Amino acid sequence: MTDKQVSDGIARIEGLLSTLVKLQMAPILEKELQDDFCRKLWTHTGKATAREIQKKLKCGANKISETWTRWRELGLVVKDGKAYRKAV
């Protein structure tokens, strides 16, 4: 088996795994994003800092932190250094 074949196989497995994870997370994400604040926060998660999001959404840091913590427990986001990013 060549390096290219191995690389292609790994890429295919990653793609299939990502699809399965998204399918499993879809009902959880749908439930979490029923709230307008959560939908907006989800849009900005991974793209802006908490401070930038605070200004854009006109909310407190605690509300953002509590939501991200809940989402981390649900597997929707992962902590990436000091920030959070979407898991998939």
N, C-alpha and C positions, 0 to 999 in steps of 0.2 A: 504494500500500500504506500502510495507516495504522500509526501507532506501535504500536497494540495488536496488529495482525497480525504486525508484526516481532517484538515482544516475545514473543508466543505461539510464533512459529516458533523463536526462539532457545531458549525454554524446552523445546520439544519436542526440539530437537537436543541440548541439554544432557542431557535425560533419556535419550535413546537412547545417547549417548556414555557416560554413566555406567553403563548396563546392559552395554554392550560391554566396558568396562574391568573391571567386576565379574566378568563371565564369563571373561575372560582371566586374572584374578588368582585365581580360585577354586581351581585346582589348587595354585598356589604357597602360598596361605594355608592350604589343607587340610594340606599337608605340614608347614608351619611350626607349626601348632597341634596337632600330635600330642602334644607335651610338655605336661604339666600347668602348669608354670611359664609357658610361652609363652601358653597359653590365658588364664591369669589376667592376665598382663601385657597381652595384647591387649584384654581387657575394660576395663582401667583406662587404657589409652593414650588420650590426648586428654581425659581426664576428671579426672586427678589428676597432681600433680607427681611427679618421680622420687623425691623424698624421702618423699612420702606413700605411694607404691607400695612403696618399700623397707620401710617399717614394716608395711604390710598383708601383703606377701608374705614378710617376714623374709628378705631377701636383700641382697646388696651392690650398691652403685651400679655397679660394673664390669659385673656380669652384666646389669643393665638396659641400660646404655649399649651394651654389645657386641651385645645382641639388637636394640636400636633401630637401631644402625648397620647390621647385617645386613639388617634389614627395609627400611631406606632404600635400600640397594643393590639390593634386590629390587623396589623401587617400592611397597611396602606402606604406608610412612609417609613423611611429609615433615616437615622441620624447620620449626618455626613459632616464630621467635625462639629462646628457650632451650629450648623444649619440642618434643615430637613429637606429631603428630596423624595419624590414619588418612588415607591418600590418598583413599579413596572411602568 
